[in-house]
Amino acid sequence: MKTTAAKRTRIVAGFLVAPIIVPLSYFLSALVSEKGRSSVSEALEYLSTFGTYAYILAVVLGVPAFWLLRRRTRTGRSCGLIAGAIGLIGSGLMTIIGMNVEGVIIGGLAGFVAGIVFYLVAGAG
C-alpha cells in the first residue's frame, strides 16, 4: 500500500500533536484539584516532565503500534485502546518514582484521548 506525501505529513503531525494531550491532562487535573491555583510555571513543568515521557513513549511504543495497527485494522477505537494501554504502561512506570493511583488513571485516560486525537489528525485511512 502506497502512502502519499500528504498522508505521511498527517501521520507525522499526529505523532507531534497527540502526545501533548498527556501533559495537558495532568495540568488540567492539577488545575481542577487545586481549585485553579496552578500557575504558568507549573504548566511548563508538567509540559517538560510529562511531555518528555509522552514523546518518548510515542516513539518507543507508539510508532511500532501504529505500523502494526496499520496492517491489521483502522478503527479509532483500536487506536484509542492501544494508546490507552501505552498511557497505562507509561504511568505505571511513573509509579516507580512515586506517582499515585490518580496519576495512573489520568495517564491511561490521557493515552486513550491521545490515541483518538492521533487517529483524527493522521486520518482514518
PEVEN-V196645 format. One record per backbone hydrogen bond with DSSP energy under -1.0 kcal/mol. NH is the residue of the N-H (numbers start at 1). CO is the residue of the C=O. Records with the same first field share a line. If there is no record, write none. Layout:
NH=CO + CO
This chain:
8=4
9=5
10=6
11=7
12=8
13=9
14=10
15=11
16=12
17=13
18=14
20=17
21=18
22=19
24=20
25=21
26=22
27=23
28=24
29=25
30=26
31=27
32=28
33=29
34=30
35=32
36=31
43=39
44=40
45=41
46=42
47=43
48=44
49=45
50=46
51=46
53=49
54=50
55=51
56=52
57=53
58=54
59=55
60=56
61=57
62=57
63=58
65=61
66=62
67=63
68=64
69=65
70=66
71=67
72=68
73=69
79=75
80=76
81=77
82=78
83=79
84=80
85=81
86=82
87=83
88=84
89=85
90=86
91=87
92=88
93=89
94=90
96=93
97=94
98=95
99=94
104=100
105=101
106=102
107=103
108=104
109=105
110=106
111=107
112=108
113=109
114=110
115=111
116=112
117=113
118=114
119=115
120=116
121=117
122=118
123=119
